[in-house]
Amino acid sequence: MKIRYAERSDCALILQFIRDLAVYEKMLDEVVATPELLEEWLFDKHKAEVIFAMEGDREVGFALFFHNFSTFVGRAGIYLEDLFVLPEYRGKGYGKGLLQQLAKIAVERGCGRLEWCCLDWNQPSIDFYLSLGARQMSGWTTYRIAGPRLKQFSEE
């Protein structure tokens, strides 16, 4: 599996992954993003980043992330906004590979943690995150990999 960073020319593809995720989450009616908005915010303003999991020359999964900040830790973290692997490629390690790449990026950038949220009804994803050593937070379920586990996960 290869991982690659998105380029400006990928905005339509990024939007398709966002829409595919929204269909899975039963939230497609909430997607108002356009390729132009993504281009502006991802590549002109640099407010978020996208990586793709590749099988050969095909993008089979994506992760959109950005930096947040923890006042308690005193440094930035990475917040994973979206993670999605095409259904026919699930169970092959692409989701784990994307998360491991994010852990590596976090460690390389000196970040204190990697965190994300998951819908409470999405038990397959919850089980997957817990299997990685993520810790479930309270409320709208937030997951975090931090400290020694973040470094360990980035090196697995």
Disulfide bonds with the S-S distance in Angstrom:
none
